[in-house]
């Protein structure tokens, strides 16, 4: 027997003709919007921290690769370190540019010799200009760029204003630099173009040094690379792209390190060998922080033994990281109690 249920028995209710179902009131909508805004406010900082952590992880991985690259290069080339007085020395003396991915783009380019094939840097084709511009742009913009580095060059120094057919001002600044002291050849009768502290106001002096892995000191204490880029102009805080194929102050690839001071008015700077005078050093330091201390107020550093780690700004002031063992500092460090001789 079929059991029939009426609409009323099944719970169905008919609204009177012309009536409407009840919607949200204005107050209810405002409450919902407020809750959503609150949730966004709580989630955004967490998302920002997660993104910053991911960027630092990429930076650590890239610089660890660089540290291993320096070590591997030295193992292959009789203990020599890739840099201005070794892999790039030919360019300083007028040799033609190489066409392979591991050929330096300028004498101070250490990235191409140690990571050219690993980063799949472009070769220079026969019908291309002899300047390896594509390789330079690839290094700075994509292949070896820190994801937390969003800065671009302000102008070109001593050269044209375009690179690989695009404005230099569209080029991301170099993410990483190598401490230039490890690439100097000491001035003790066997002179090469990068010499000791008697030249160019360099803050330290050493004798008998060669840019070799066995001469730097403990490789786990010596920084091979660090966050930071070339010269930061003290008067207007601009950063210039250097065009010359031969450099004696680091070009786009090397810097003095953050531990020493140039004189009584200038603070240590990870980006330049000699700063212009600036009445207010604090403003200059604030400008510099964008370029080097971009990870939670600190920087990532790789070492010549192949490991990499995050370093606070305070820790980065330790001169031991940036000079070979036995260096005699002839200019003070930012730590007034720091050693005059680097161990």
Backbone torsions as a table, in degrees:
resi	resn	phi	psi	omega
1	UNK	NA	125.1	-178.9
2	UNK	-72.4	131.9	176.8
3	UNK	-100.8	118.6	-179.8
4	UNK	-98.3	133.4	178.1
5	UNK	-111.5	135.2	177.6
6	UNK	-77.4	162.6	177.0
7	UNK	-59.7	-36.8	-179.5
8	UNK	-67.1	-40.8	-179.4
9	UNK	-67.5	-30.8	-179.2
10	UNK	-80.4	-0.7	177.7
11	UNK	92.0	0.8	-179.8
12	UNK	-70.5	134.2	177.5
13	UNK	-123.6	135.6	178.4
14	UNK	-101.4	126.4	176.0
15	UNK	-77.3	144.0	178.0
16	UNK	-58.2	149.7	179.1
17	UNK	-55.9	135.2	178.3
18	UNK	87.7	-9.9	-179.6
19	UNK	-83.9	158.9	180.0
20	UNK	-128.0	153.8	176.5
21	UNK	-72.0	153.1	-175.2
22	UNK	-75.2	131.2	177.3
23	UNK	-101.5	-173.7	177.4
24	UNK	-73.7	142.2	173.0
25	UNK	-84.2	166.8	-179.9
26	UNK	-60.0	-40.7	-179.3
27	UNK	-64.3	-41.3	179.2
28	UNK	-64.1	-39.8	177.9
29	UNK	-63.3	-42.2	179.2
30	UNK	-63.7	-37.7	178.1
31	UNK	-64.4	-44.2	178.8
32	UNK	-61.5	-44.7	179.3
33	UNK	-62.1	-40.2	179.4
34	UNK	-64.3	-40.0	178.9
35	UNK	-64.9	-43.1	178.7
36	UNK	-61.9	-44.5	179.0
37	UNK	-61.9	-39.0	178.6
38	UNK	-64.2	-43.4	178.8
39	UNK	-63.6	-40.5	177.7
40	UNK	-62.7	-42.7	178.9
41	UNK	-62.0	-32.6	178.6
42	UNK	-78.7	-33.1	-174.9
43	UNK	-83.8	-34.8	-175.2
44	UNK	-58.7	-47.6	177.7
45	UNK	-59.0	-39.1	179.2
46	UNK	-65.1	-41.1	177.1
47	UNK	-64.4	-39.7	178.3
48	UNK	-63.2	-41.7	178.2
49	UNK	-66.1	-38.7	178.8
50	UNK	-65.0	-41.2	178.7
51	UNK	-65.8	-42.2	178.9
52	UNK	-62.2	-40.3	178.5
53	UNK	-64.4	-39.7	178.2
54	UNK	-65.1	-41.4	178.6
55	UNK	-64.1	-41.0	177.8
56	UNK	-64.2	-37.5	178.6
57	UNK	-62.9	-41.7	177.0
58	UNK	-63.6	-43.1	179.6
59	UNK	-62.0	-43.7	177.6
60	UNK	-60.8	-43.2	-179.0
61	UNK	-64.8	-42.2	-178.7
62	UNK	-66.8	-43.7	-178.4
63	UNK	-74.1	-29.8	172.9
64	UNK	-61.8	-40.1	176.7
65	UNK	-61.9	-37.9	178.9
66	UNK	-67.0	-43.3	178.5
67	UNK	-60.4	-42.6	176.9
68	UNK	-65.0	-36.8	179.1
69	UNK	-62.8	-43.1	176.7
70	UNK	-61.0	-44.9	-178.8
71	UNK	-62.7	-44.2	-178.6
72	UNK	-66.8	-39.3	178.3
73	UNK	-61.4	-44.8	179.3
74	UNK	-62.1	-38.5	179.3
75	UNK	-64.6	-33.0	-178.1
76	UNK	-84.8	-29.3	-173.3
77	UNK	-114.5	50.9	172.1
78	UNK	50.8	42.8	171.6
79	UNK	82.8	-2.0	-179.1
80	UNK	-76.7	148.2	179.7
81	UNK	-97.0	133.7	178.8
82	UNK	-62.2	132.4	-179.9
83	UNK	167.2	-161.3	-170.2
84	UNK	-64.2	-35.4	-176.9
85	UNK	-97.2	5.3	-179.5
86	UNK	-126.8	-89.6	-177.7
87	UNK	-63.6	-26.8	-177.6
88	UNK	-102.5	3.6	-174.1
89	UNK	-64.7	-33.0	179.6
90	UNK	-62.4	-41.0	179.8
91	UNK	-62.9	-35.6	178.5
92	UNK	-64.4	-29.4	-177.2
93	UNK	-101.4	18.2	171.5
94	UNK	91.4	7.6	178.0
95	UNK	-66.2	151.5	179.4
96	UNK	-68.9	157.2	176.0
97	UNK	-65.7	140.9	173.0
98	UNK	-78.7	158.7	-176.1
99	UNK	-104.4	-11.4	-176.0
100	UNK	-82.4	162.0	-178.9
101	UNK	-59.5	-25.3	-179.1
102	UNK	-95.5	11.8	176.7
103	UNK	-83.7	131.5	-178.6
104	UNK	-64.9	143.7	178.4
105	UNK	-84.6	-18.6	171.0
106	UNK	-157.8	166.7	-170.3
107	UNK	-60.5	-28.3	-177.9
108	UNK	-91.8	3.8	-179.7
109	UNK	-75.2	108.2	176.3
110	UNK	-97.1	-14.6	-176.6
111	UNK	-67.9	-51.7	-177.4
112	UNK	-59.7	-47.4	-178.4
113	UNK	-61.6	-33.5	-175.5
114	UNK	-99.0	-21.2	-174.2
115	UNK	-131.3	6.4	-173.8
116	UNK	-53.7	-48.5	-178.9
117	UNK	-77.4	-36.5	179.3
118	UNK	-63.7	-36.0	179.2
119	UNK	-88.7	-0.5	-178.9
120	UNK	55.2	47.2	179.2
121	UNK	-68.7	145.9	-176.3
122	UNK	-69.5	144.4	173.2
123	UNK	-81.4	160.4	175.0
124	UNK	-89.9	118.8	-178.2
125	UNK	-78.1	161.8	-176.7
126	UNK	-61.4	-34.9	-176.0
127	UNK	-91.5	8.7	-179.4
128	UNK	-96.6	162.3	175.1
129	UNK	-59.0	149.9	-177.2
130	UNK	-66.3	-22.1	177.0
131	UNK	-73.9	125.0	-177.7
132	UNK	-79.0	63.0	-173.6
133	UNK	-68.5	-37.0	-179.8
134	UNK	-61.0	-38.3	-179.1
135	UNK	-66.8	-42.4	178.5
136	UNK	-60.7	-47.8	-178.7
137	UNK	-63.9	-39.4	179.3
138	UNK	-63.2	-41.9	179.4
139	UNK	-60.5	-50.2	-172.7
140	UNK	-78.3	-37.6	-172.5
141	UNK	-86.9	-35.5	-171.4
142	UNK	-133.9	-62.4	-166.5
143	UNK	-63.0	-33.6	-175.8
144	UNK	-134.4	45.2	-177.1
145	UNK	-108.4	133.9	174.4
146	UNK	-73.7	129.8	-178.3
147	UNK	-64.6	-16.7	177.4
148	UNK	-88.7	-3.3	-180.0
149	UNK	-96.4	108.5	-179.2
150	UNK	-114.5	8.8	-176.4
151	UNK	-82.3	149.5	176.5
152	UNK	-122.1	160.9	179.7
153	UNK	-68.8	148.6	180.0
154	UNK	-88.6	-31.4	-178.8
155	UNK	-166.3	172.6	177.2
156	UNK	-104.9	135.7	178.5
157	UNK	-97.3	125.8	174.3
158	UNK	56.9	50.4	178.5
159	UNK	179.9	-176.6	-179.3
160	UNK	-71.2	169.8	-174.2
161	UNK	-98.8	8.9	178.9
162	UNK	-126.2	153.5	176.1
163	UNK	-135.7	122.3	-179.7
164	UNK	55.7	36.5	176.7
165	UNK	81.2	3.9	-179.6
166	UNK	-123.1	153.7	-179.7
167	UNK	-60.2	139.8	176.8
168	UNK	-60.9	-30.4	-179.3
169	UNK	-69.8	-9.8	173.7
170	UNK	-92.1	-5.2	-175.1
171	UNK	-85.2	129.5	175.9
172	UNK	-65.8	137.3	180.0
173	UNK	-65.0	155.7	178.5
174	UNK	-57.0	129.9	-177.3
175	UNK	-77.6	-32.4	-171.5
176	UNK	-131.3	149.9	177.2
177	UNK	-133.2	157.8	175.2
178	UNK	-108.7	139.3	179.3
179	UNK	-62.6	123.1	-170.3
180	UNK	-68.0	-23.8	-177.3
181	UNK	-60.0	-31.5	-179.3
182	UNK	-74.5	-10.2	-177.6
183	UNK	-107.6	-1.5	177.3
184	UNK	-78.8	145.6	172.9
185	UNK	-105.0	123.3	-173.3
186	UNK	-63.7	152.4	-174.5
187	UNK	-96.9	81.0	-179.4
188	UNK	-133.8	40.7	177.6
189	UNK	105.2	-20.7	177.0
190	UNK	-111.9	74.6	-167.7
191	UNK	-77.8	135.4	167.7
192	UNK	-129.8	175.2	-166.1
193	UNK	-68.9	-24.2	173.6
194	UNK	-99.1	119.5	-170.6
195	UNK	-124.5	-166.0	-171.8
196	UNK	-85.0	-167.2	-170.6
197	UNK	-71.2	-8.9	176.7
198	UNK	-70.2	-9.7	-177.9
199	UNK	-118.2	139.7	170.2
200	UNK	61.3	22.7	175.1
201	UNK	69.0	23.7	-179.5
202	UNK	-63.9	139.8	-170.7
203	UNK	-77.9	-7.5	-178.3
204	UNK	-136.9	157.4	179.5
205	UNK	-127.0	135.8	174.1
206	UNK	-141.4	154.8	-179.8
207	UNK	-120.8	144.1	177.4
208	UNK	70.8	16.1	-178.3
209	UNK	-88.7	141.6	171.5
210	UNK	-129.0	149.4	179.1
211	UNK	-73.2	69.9	179.1
212	UNK	-123.5	148.0	-175.9
213	UNK	-60.8	-37.1	-177.4
214	UNK	-72.8	-11.7	-176.9
215	UNK	-102.3	-6.6	-175.5
216	UNK	-78.1	-20.4	-171.9
217	UNK	108.9	-156.9	179.7
218	UNK	-65.8	116.3	-176.5
219	UNK	-63.6	-23.4	179.5
220	UNK	-79.4	-6.6	178.4
221	UNK	-113.3	-1.0	-176.0
222	UNK	-111.7	122.1	-175.7
223	UNK	-74.5	124.2	177.4
224	UNK	-86.4	-39.6	178.8
225	UNK	-143.0	162.9	176.8
226	UNK	-156.7	159.6	171.7
227	UNK	-61.9	140.2	177.6
228	UNK	136.1	155.1	-175.3
229	UNK	-130.2	-172.2	-174.0
230	UNK	-66.7	-178.9	-174.4
231	UNK	-35.4	124.0	173.1
232	UNK	-102.7	111.0	-176.8
233	UNK	-62.1	127.3	-174.4
234	UNK	-73.1	-28.3	-175.1
235	UNK	-78.3	-35.7	-177.2
236	UNK	-130.7	4.4	176.4
237	UNK	63.7	22.0	178.1
238	UNK	-84.9	156.8	178.4
239	UNK	-119.7	128.7	-176.1
240	UNK	-105.6	144.4	172.0
241	UNK	-86.2	129.2	-176.8
242	UNK	-96.6	128.5	-174.6
243	UNK	-94.2	-28.8	-171.7
244	UNK	-55.2	142.1	177.5
245	UNK	-74.8	-21.7	-178.9
246	UNK	-124.6	124.5	-176.4
247	UNK	-126.6	150.9	176.0
248	UNK	-119.4	-0.8	177.4
249	UNK	-126.2	21.3	171.9
250	UNK	104.8	-20.1	179.8
251	UNK	54.0	-134.5	179.6
252	UNK	-91.7	2.1	-167.6
253	UNK	-122.6	-14.2	-175.4
254	UNK	-134.9	149.4	179.2
255	UNK	-141.0	167.7	-175.5
256	UNK	-75.5	-30.6	-175.8
257	UNK	108.5	160.5	-170.4
258	UNK	-92.9	9.9	-167.8
259	UNK	-97.3	-23.5	-172.4
260	UNK	-107.0	163.9	174.8
261	UNK	-110.0	150.5	-179.3
262	UNK	-85.3	-38.5	174.9
263	UNK	-161.8	-168.0	-173.4
264	UNK	-68.0	-16.3	-174.9
265	UNK	-107.6	-9.4	-174.0
266	UNK	-115.9	135.3	179.2
267	UNK	-86.5	160.8	177.3
268	UNK	-60.3	149.0	-169.9
269	UNK	-143.9	123.7	-179.5
270	UNK	-71.2	-1.9	-167.4
271	UNK	-114.9	-10.7	-171.0
272	UNK	-152.5	152.8	178.9
273	UNK	-81.0	-35.5	-178.9
274	UNK	-144.2	123.2	-179.0
275	UNK	-95.5	150.5	170.5
276	UNK	-69.9	158.6	178.0
277	UNK	-66.4	139.2	179.8
278	UNK	-143.3	122.7	-176.7
279	UNK	-59.0	-39.1	-176.5
280	UNK	-113.3	96.6	-177.4
281	UNK	-66.0	-29.8	-178.5
282	UNK	-57.7	-41.6	-179.6
283	UNK	-65.0	-38.4	178.5
284	UNK	-65.9	-41.2	179.0
285	UNK	-63.1	-38.8	178.3
286	UNK	-62.3	-38.8	178.4
287	UNK	-67.8	-38.7	-178.3
288	UNK	-66.0	-34.6	-176.8
289	UNK	-55.5	-30.4	179.0
290	UNK	-62.8	-30.4	-171.0
291	UNK	-94.8	-35.6	-175.6
292	UNK	-110.5	-47.7	-176.0
293	UNK	-93.8	63.3	-172.5
294	UNK	-98.1	-2.4	179.0
295	UNK	-113.6	96.1	177.6
296	UNK	53.2	38.9	178.1
297	UNK	77.6	9.5	177.9
298	UNK	-132.4	-171.5	-179.2
299	UNK	-132.9	158.6	174.0
300	UNK	-96.5	137.0	-177.6
301	UNK	-132.4	137.5	170.4
302	UNK	-106.1	156.4	-176.7
303	UNK	-121.7	162.1	-173.4
304	UNK	-70.4	-7.7	174.4
305	UNK	-89.7	-3.7	175.3
306	UNK	103.8	-5.2	178.3
307	UNK	-94.6	162.8	178.7
308	UNK	-139.0	150.9	179.1
309	UNK	-155.6	162.4	175.0
310	UNK	-79.7	140.4	-177.0
311	UNK	-131.8	129.4	177.0
312	UNK	-67.8	161.4	179.1
313	UNK	-60.2	-40.3	-179.8
314	UNK	-62.5	-44.4	179.8
315	UNK	-65.2	-33.9	-177.8
316	UNK	-66.0	-15.4	-179.7
317	UNK	-77.8	-4.4	-179.4
318	UNK	-72.1	117.0	-173.5
319	UNK	-66.8	-24.0	-178.5
320	UNK	-54.7	-33.5	-176.2
321	UNK	-67.7	-26.1	-165.2
322	UNK	-111.7	0.0	-177.9
323	UNK	-134.4	147.3	176.8
324	UNK	-63.8	153.4	175.2
325	UNK	-57.4	135.9	179.7
326	UNK	94.5	-5.1	177.7
327	UNK	-65.0	132.5	174.0
328	UNK	-97.5	113.4	-179.8
329	UNK	-74.4	128.1	178.7
330	UNK	-106.5	-0.1	172.7
331	UNK	-130.1	148.0	-172.8
332	UNK	-69.1	155.7	173.4
333	UNK	-91.6	170.7	177.6
334	UNK	-71.1	-17.3	174.4
335	UNK	-96.5	107.1	-175.2
336	UNK	-62.7	-20.9	178.0
337	UNK	-96.5	4.0	-177.3
338	UNK	-68.7	163.9	-176.9
339	UNK	-71.6	150.5	173.4
340	UNK	-89.0	-23.0	175.7
341	UNK	-113.1	129.0	-175.3
342	UNK	-81.2	131.9	177.9
343	UNK	-99.4	NA	NA
